[in-house]
């Protein structure tokens, strides 16, 4: 689906669960730039979409990966192998992308492809504040947004006032995955400080425009605050002696989130809430 003259979004499946998806973004100008690639099975969807809009995969000049997780880097190898494009990611994510966790390369069951097609070289390492001139009149400012992962980034296209948020902005009702709630909130508050966002482009939610962009950011901060309350309430019942996995199950029940394979990742999220100081202070910062 085309969002602006230069931006397209392709919703790719995250798994068998209904309504679970990863947005892959395509910047279309003289060349093509892909932002995140979904799981390994998404490569054909991306290539087919490029043909549908009258372009050719050979025009892909760069893939930008917002972070290291399988649902974002999965199809990068297949696309890179076909196009020999450059691959950009934050320097802190580089080791995990260039040497992928072996578990990501294994099938999760009969007939299920591996989540990631393979490791890829980061030919364009990024840092906060870098300006990616991906094409004529198309520039992306790199915004370091740690929390979800140490090297997570968002990207701002100033020409169209479009913010690609990666997974920096947690989605209410979805599995919360971050290691430090304070760091995550600070990253979201930084994005809130951007004036005049016209297009908010997340990876696991539908894009929105104008003021709804800031409402999404506020909702994410409120979701983290709510999670913090629940974690401490559940922990207090046992005076802090609750097993982390039991804590996770009980908090997820309170949040109304199904117990999936992603629940293991939420363990670090909830432990982070117990170990982190200063959440109230950062919540009081007006952003």
Secondary structure, 3 states (H helix, E strand, C coil): CECCCCEEEEEEECCCCCCCEEEEEEEECCCEEEECCCCHHHHHHHHHHHHHCCCCHHHEEEEECCCCCHHHHCCHHHHHHHHCCEEEEECCCHHHHHCCCHHHHCCCCCCCCCCCCCCCCCCEEECCCCEEEEECCEEEEEEECCCCCCCCEEEEECCCCEEEEECCCCCCCCCCCCCCHHHHHHHHHHHHCCCCCCEEEECCCCCEECHHHHHHHHHHHHHHHHHHHHHHHHHHCCCCCCCHHHHHHHHHHHHCCCCCCCHHHHHHHHHHHHHCCCHHHHHCCCC
